[in-house]
């Protein structure tokens, strides 16, 4: 049974990725949902992209505007923010497709641990910055 579940999960992910670049494939599944739900799904997608852009911008800001910060700290924090921004952008697309597919099929919307993970990573980066500022670990 375990192999069936993992195979289903893999095929579901592969199907989601295919729809990233061909969203018209979603129209072949199930029934067309109320347009208001599709537009709400799109607004959520755009909010996730804004979050990703803010994280990416924060990563560049840390790298460019904190030159006095020790190189390892500066690069580490910048790369952490950039990486989380990239993950957030990719997750936005995947979540949009999964929700659209679930609405068309009349299924429950998918749940995700990603928002909690994102919140924890942002909190860790912020706390690290607080410690650096308080203890003056620059240069």
KOLMI-520539 format. One line per 5 residues: number of its first residue (from 0); their letters; for each residue x, z, y of N, C-alpha, C. Coordinates in steps of 0.02 Angstrom, whole numbers. Each point is the difference from the previous one (the first is absolute). Example, Ala and Ser with C-alpha at 12.3 -4.5 7.8 and 13.67 -1.06 7.14 Angstrom:
0) as) 660/390/-284/-45/0/59/45/0/60 ~ -18/-36/53/42/3/59/-39/37/55 .
END
This chain:
0) xxxxx) 41/0/-60/-41/0/60/43/0/63 ~ 57/35/-3/43/4/57/25/-69/22 ~ 17/-43/-49/23/-67/16/-55/-41/34 ~ -63/10/-21/-55/-36/31/-6/19/74 ~ 7/65/15/-6/23/69/56/-28/42 .
5) xxxxx) 63/4/-25/55/-25/41/-4/-76/7 ~ -22/-35/-51/-9/-72/5/-53/-18/51 ~ -54/38/1/-53/-11/49/25/13/70 ~ 38/54/8/28/17/66/47/-55/24 ~ 42/-26/-46/46/-53/19/-38/-63/20 .
10) xxxxx) -51/-19/-39/-37/-61/16/-39/9/65 ~ -25/62/13/-35/14/62/46/-7/59 ~ 62/27/-7/48/-5/55/19/-73/12 ~ 12/-36/-55/18/-71/6/-56/-39/34 ~ -62/16/-18/-57/-33/31/-5/17/75 .
15) xxxxx) 16/62/17/0/21/70/52/-38/40 ~ 60/-6/-29/54/-35/36/-17/-73/9 ~ -31/-31/-50/-20/-71/7/-49/-7/58 ~ -44/48/9/-50/-4/54/31/13/69 ~ 60/28/2/33/11/65/8/-67/35 .
20) xxxxx) 17/-50/-37/16/-65/30/-56/-51/-9 ~ -52/19/-37/-57/-44/-10/-64/43/0 ~ -18/28/58/-58/45/1/-65/-35/-18 ~ -2/-66/2/-61/-35/-20/-15/10/-74 ~ 50/21/-39/-11/15/-71/-48/58/-8 .
25) xxxxx) -1/45/49/-46/57/-3/-73/-23/0 ~ -13/-56/34/-68/-25/4/-28/-20/-68 ~ 45/-11/-48/-22/-19/-67/-23/60/-41 ~ 13/60/25/-18/61/-37/-63/32/28 ~ -44/19/-44/-59/39/19/-43/-32/53 .
30) xxxxx) -35/43/37/-45/-21/53/30/14/68 ~ -20/-39/49/24/11/68/-28/66/27 ~ 43/45/21/-25/64/27/-27/-10/71 ~ -35/50/24/-23/0/69/61/-10/45 ~ -5/-46/47/58/-18/41/28/60/38 .
35) xxxxx) -43/49/15/23/59/37/52/39/-41 ~ -8/2/-66/48/34/-42/66/-38/-3 ~ -4/-66/-3/61/-40/0/38/7/66 ~ -38/2/56/32/9/65/30/70/6 ~ -33/50/-26/28/68/0/64/3/-41 .
40) xxxxx) 0/-35/-57/60/-3/-42/57/-34/39 ~ -17/-52/38/51/-34/39/27/45/56 ~ -44/38/32/23/47/52/47/53/-29 ~ -16/23/-60/44/49/-33/68/-32/-14 ~ -1/-62/-24/62/-37/-12/42/-4/65 .
45) xxxxx) -33/-17/55/36/-6/63/27/67/24 ~ -37/54/-13/25/67/18/64/17/-40 ~ 0/-18/-64/60/11/-41/58/-42/26 ~ -13/-61/22/53/-41/28/27/29/65 ~ -44/27/42/23/33/61/45/60/-17 .
50) xxxxx) -20/37/-51/41/56/-22/68/-24/-24 ~ 1/-54/-39/63/-28/-24/44/-22/59 ~ -30/-34/49/39/-22/58/27/59/39 ~ -38/54/6/23/59/36/59/32/-37 ~ -4/3/-67/56/28/-39/62/-44/7 .
55) xxxxx) -8/-65/-3/56/-46/8/30/7/70 ~ -43/3/50/24/11/68/36/66/8 ~ -25/52/-33/33/65/2/69/-3/-33 ~ 5/-38/-53/65/-8/-33/51/-33/45 ~ -21/-53/34/44/-34/47/17/45/60 .
60) xxxxx) -50/39/23/12/45/57/52/53/-18 ~ -6/29/-59/49/50/-21/70/-31/-1 ~ 5/-59/-27/66/-32/-5/28/-19/69 ~ -42/-25/44/24/-26/64/5/52/56 ~ -44/49/-1/-4/46/57/28/69/-13 .
65) xxxxx) 29/11/-59/32/64/-15/73/-11/-19 ~ 38/-30/45/70/-16/-18/43/63/-10 ~ -20/56/29/39/61/-7/-11/36/-66 ~ -50/-22/-36/-15/29/-65/54/-22/-49 ~ 23/45/-42/50/-19/-50/-23/-62/-37 .
70) xxxxx) 48/-44/-15/-17/-64/-31/-42/7/-62 ~ 17/44/-46/-36/9/-62/-72/21/11 ~ -10/47/46/-68/23/16/-41/-56/32 ~ 31/-33/48/-36/-53/36/-20/-56/-48 ~ 46/-24/-39/-15/-55/-46/-49/23/-54 .
75) xxxxx) 8/60/-26/-45/26/-51/-72/5/24 ~ -9/29/60/-67/6/27/-30/-69/17 ~ 41/-43/29/-24/-67/17/-21/-38/-63 ~ 42/2/-51/-17/-35/-62/-61/30/-34 ~ -8/66/3/-60/31/-29/-63/-26/34 .
80) xxxxx) 1/-1/67/-59/-25/37/-12/-74/-13 ~ 53/-39/-2/-8/-72/-14/-28/-11/-70 ~ 26/36/-49/-23/-9/-69/-73/19/-7 ~ -20/55/31/-70/22/-5/-45/-50/37 ~ 25/-29/55/-39/-52/35/-11/-61/-43 .
85) xxxxx) 51/-21/-36/-7/-57/-46/-50/16/-55 ~ 7/59/-31/-46/20/-53/-72/3/26 ~ -8/25/61/-67/5/29/-31/-69/11 ~ 39/-48/23/-25/-68/10/-21/-32/-66 ~ 42/9/-52/-16/-28/-65/-61/33/-30 .
90) xxxxx) -5/66/8/-57/37/-26/-64/-20/36 ~ 5/-17/63/-59/-21/39/-32/-61/-31 ~ 41/-49/-17/-25/-62/-29/-31/15/-69 ~ 36/37/-40/-24/16/-68/-66/38/3 ~ -4/48/45/-62/40/5/-58/-43/25 .
95) xxxxx) 13/-44/47/-53/-44/25/-29/-42/-57 ~ 44/-30/-41/-23/-42/-56/-38/42/-50 ~ 27/58/-18/-33/42/-50/-69/23/23 ~ -6/17/64/-66/21/26/-49/-58/3 ~ 24/-57/22/-44/-59/4/-25/-18/-70 .
100) xxxxx) 45/1/-48/-18/-16/-69/-52/51/-27 ~ 12/64/13/-47/52/-24/-69/-9/32 ~ -2/-16/64/-65/-11/33/-37/-60/-30 ~ 37/-53/-14/-31/-60/-28/-26/13/-70 ~ 34/43/-37/-20/16/-69/-51/57/-4 .
105) xxxxx) -14/32/57/-46/57/-1/30/63/-31 ~ 67/6/3/34/57/-29/15/51/54 ~ 20/60/-22/23/51/48/64/-26/34 ~ 8/20/63/61/-20/35/60/36/-32 ~ 57/-34/-2/59/30/-31/27/59/41 .
110) xxxxx) 27/49/-35/31/57/34/75/-10/-1 ~ 34/35/44/72/-9/5/33/65/22 ~ 59/12/-27/41/57/22/46/-19/58 ~ 1/-63/17/46/-24/51/-8/35/68 ~ -61/12/24/-6/35/65/33/69/-1 .
115) xxxxx) -8/37/-55/32/66/-5/76/-7/-2 ~ 25/-49/-37/72/-12/-4/27/-19/69 ~ -35/-45/34/21/-21/67/3/59/47 ~ -52/42/-2/-1/59/43/58/47/-14 ~ 16/10/-64/57/44/-18/66/-29/25 .
120) xxxxx) 11/-65/-9/62/-30/21/8/4/76 ~ -53/-15/36/3/4/73/13/72/22 ~ -31/49/-34/11/70/17/72/21/-14 ~ 28/-23/-55/70/16/-16/47/-30/52 ~ -11/-62/19/42/-32/51/-7/38/67 .
125) xxxxx) -61/18/18/-11/36/63/34/69/-2 ~ -6/36/-55/32/65/-5/76/-7/2 ~ 26/-51/-30/72/-13/3/21/-11/72 ~ -38/-38/37/15/-12/71/-3/65/40 ~ -49/42/-14/-6/65/34/63/41/-13 .
130) xxxxx) 22/4/-62/59/38/-17/62/-28/36 ~ 6/-65/1/57/-32/33/0/17/75 ~ -59/-4/31/-4/15/72/14/74/13 ~ -29/45/-40/8/72/10/73/23/-10 ~ 32/-27/-50/67/22/-16/55/-44/29 .
135) xxxx) -20/-52/38/47/-42/34/49/-35/-45 ~ -24/-28/-55/45/-33/-48/17/-71/21 ~ -1/-12/63/20/-66/25/77/-3/4 ~ 24/-63/-3/71/-15/6/44/53/-18 .
END
